[in-house]
């Protein structure tokens, strides 16, 4: 039976790759998208989520608009310098035909948790504001959600938005700390593994040899994203595989190696957004989470290519 997933997302170039991969994978059933600020303002990410479910005829999938701002901190910065002002590589796509549902993202997550107890997997690939809000509205969902698979955090490598922080966690560290403490089955797919899986230019060329709406969209929006990685990371057209790695874990967790420890999130100061693994459990009795520490990168890339080109 396909795993029911809700993708909480801030599309976003790599979000687009992740969502298209999920929608083309029989192992998962995307039962909803919830949008959040992050790679672009909240209004734009909601529109992009609608565009993505419409792209290949999945417009029956509900899209719930979520938060435009972090829980506590003022909105500091967005990822438009990475993903474009429109979140779609500055390609200015036409407006979607469909509309977001009346429920907020947090309300939608809460409703789905109760409607399908122990069946829903949450896959947040943006800031964790909506997930924290759902927990604050109804703490019981921590016992009803099957698992949570987060693209976010880093415990043994440098950050990508500060020397110590990964961007999704940095954008709302208070929300992230709530989510880490909730006690539900949770896996971090962070920079420790996503930066090990590189979509090289040769891989991209093979991908773009296919002719379908998903691949054609990715090819259009990718140059802006490539330019960022070339300028700031010296990748020369290659890109890290961030959000699609979380979808790969949802499909085939055997591609990853994990270790378990409590995780705390720093919420203030120059280390805001840092995810700290308490390997020796010195800081109390916070529940463990699974932290991806290694990955079969060839397997992840093969999975993504097979789904996007079929």
N, C-alpha and C positions, 0 to 999 in steps of 0.2 A: 504494500500500500504506500502511495506517495506521502511524503512528509508534508504536512500543512505548514506553510511559512508565511509570516508577515515580514516584509522588508521595510524597515524604517530608514528613510533615505533622504539625501540632500543632493539630488542629481544636478550636475556632476558628470564628468567624463568617465571616470572609472566606475561610478555608480551605474552609468548606462551599460557598460560592458557587463557588470555584475547582473543587472536586472535582465538584460537580454539572454544571458547564459541561463539564469534561473527559469525564465519562461520557456526555454527550449529543452529543459531537462525533465524527463519523466519521473525521476526520483523525488522531485519536489512539486507540490501544488501551491502556487502563489495565491493565497486567499485574500490578500490585500496589500496595498502600499500605504505607508503613512509618511508624510513629508515633514521636513524640519529645516530650519535655517542651517547654513554651514558653508557649502561651496558657493552659494548665492543667497540672496534674500529669500525669506519664506514664501512670498507670493510667487517668485520665479520657480523655486524648487517644486512647489505644488503643481504648477503648470507643466513642468518637465516630467513629473511623475505621470500625469495624464497623457502626455505625448507618448511616453514609453509603453503604457498599456494599450494605446491605440495603434502602435506601430505595426504590429503583426496580428491584429484582430483580437486582442485580449481586453477590449474595453469593458467587458462585463466585470472585471476585477475592480472592486471599490478602491478609491483613493481618498484618504482622510488627510486633511490639512492639519499640521501640527503647529508647534511653537515657532514664533519669529524671533525669540530672544532667549537667552539663558535663564535659568531659575533665579539666580541671585545677582550675578555680575552684569554690568551693562554690556551690550553688544560691542565687542572690541574690534573685530575684523572679520572679514569673510574671505572665502577662497576664490574670489573672482579673478585674482591675478594668476591663478592656476588654471581655472576652468572657463574663464571668459565671463563677461558681465551677464550673459544670459545662461551661464552654467553649461552651455552647449558649444563651447569653443568659439563664441562670437559669430555663430552661423545664422543667428536670427531666424529660428524656425517659425512656421506659421502657428497661430494659436490652436490649442486642442479643441476638439468638438465637444467633448464631455465636460462634466463638472465634478468637483469634489463633493463627497457626501456631506450631509448636515452635521454628523457627529465630528467632534474633534478627534485628532489622532489618539490621544490618551483614552477618550471614551470608547473609541473603536477597539483599541487593544483590550480594554477591560471587558467589553461586550463579547469579543471573540474568545477570550480566556474562559468566560463562563459558558458560552455556547458550545465550546469544544474542549471540555476539561481534559488536561493532560495530553492534548493533541497538537497544540500550537507551538511552533518554534519561532521565536523572534530573532530576526537577523538585522540588527541595527548597524548601518554602515555610515552613520553621520553622528553628530552630537547626540548625547543620550537624554536630552530634555524630555522628549515624549515618553520614554520608558520610565523615567523617574516620576513624571506627573501621573502616569497610570498607577504606579506603586503608591503614591501619596493619596490618590483618589480611593484606591482599594488595595490595601496591603495583601489581601487574600490571593491576589493573582500570582504571587510568588509561589504558592502551592499548586496553582492551576496550570501554569505555563510548563510545557514539557522541557524546554531548554532555551537558552539564550546564547546566540553566537555573535560576538561583537567584533567588527573590524575596528580596532582601536588599541591604543596603549603601546608601551614598549618597556621592557624591564632590564635588558642587558645591552642595548645599543643606544646610539644617540637618537634624540627626537627629530621631528621634521618641521616643527614650527618654533621650537626653542631647543636649546642644547639637551633638554631632558624630556620634553613633552611631545606626544603625537597630537595631530591637529584635532581629531574628533573629541578627544578627552579634554584638550586645552579649551575648546570653545565653550564647554560647560562642565567644569571640574566638580562642582557641587552635585550636579545630576549624576555624573559618573560614579562618585563615591557612594551615593544612595544605591545605585544599581549593583555595585560591587558587594555591598553589605547585605543584600536582600536574602541571600540564602537559597536561591534557586540554582539549578544546574546551569553553569555559565562557563563559556569558553572565550578567551581572548585570542583573536587572530590579529596580532599586532605587527609592528615593524620588525620584530625579531625574525619573522618569517616572510612577511610580504616584500621586504627589500631583497630577499634571497631569490625571489621568483621574478625574473626580468623578461618582459616581452620585447625581444630584440627586433631590429628592423627586418631581419629575415623572417621571423615569425609573423610580423605584421604583413609582409608581402604575401606570404602563403595564405593568411587570413583573408586579405583583401582580394584574392583571386576568386573568391566566391562572389556570387551576385544574389544577395537577398537584402531585405530592408534593414535588418539588424546590422549586418556587416557594412552596408553602404552608409548608414548613419554614423557608425563608429569611425569609418574612414574620413567622413566629413569633419567630425568634431575633434579628431585626435591632434591635428597640428598644434593647436594652442597649448595643449597638455604637454606635447613633446617639447615645445619651445621652453616651457618652464623647467622641465627635467634636464634639458640640455644646458640651460643658463645657470641653474643653481646646483645641479648635481653632476654636470659634465657627462651625461649619458649619451650624447650624440644621437638622439632620435629614439633611443631605447626608453622604456618606461617601467616603473615598478608596478607590481600587480597587487594593489591594495584591496579594494572592495571585492573584486572577483575571487580573492582567496577565501573570504568568508563564505561565499556561495559554494566554493569547492569543498570547504569543510562540511557544510550542510549536506552536500551530495555524497562525499566520500571522506569521512574523518580519518580513515586509514592512511591518507596521504600525509598526515601530520603527526609529529611527536609532541606530546604535552607533558608538563610537570604541574603539580598542584601546590598551591600556596594561597593564603589570604592576600588580597591586593587592596592597598589603600591609595587614595588619590589626594595629592596636595592641592589645596584650594586657594592659596594666596601666595604672594611674594613672587620672586623671580623663578621659582620652581613650580608655579601653578600649572596643573595638568600632568605633573609627573605621576606615573603609575609605579608604585613601590611594592614589589613582591616580598612578603615577610617570610622568607624561606625557613627561618628557624622558629617562626611563630612566637616572636618575642613581644608582640604588641597586643596580645589579648586573644579572644576566642572568635574572631570574625571567621565566617565560613570560608573554606577553600574555594578557589576557582581553578579551572584548567587553563594553563597558559601555553600556547603553542610556542615551542622553542626550536623546532626544526621542521623541515618540509621536503617532500619529494617534488622539487620544482618542475622537473620534466613531466611528472604525472599531472600536476595542476595545469600546466600549459597544454598538455595533450587533451585533457578533459575540456578545457575552455574552447580549444580549436575545434574539437569534434562536435561540440554542441552548436557553435556559431556557424559552422560551415555545412551542417547536414541539410 
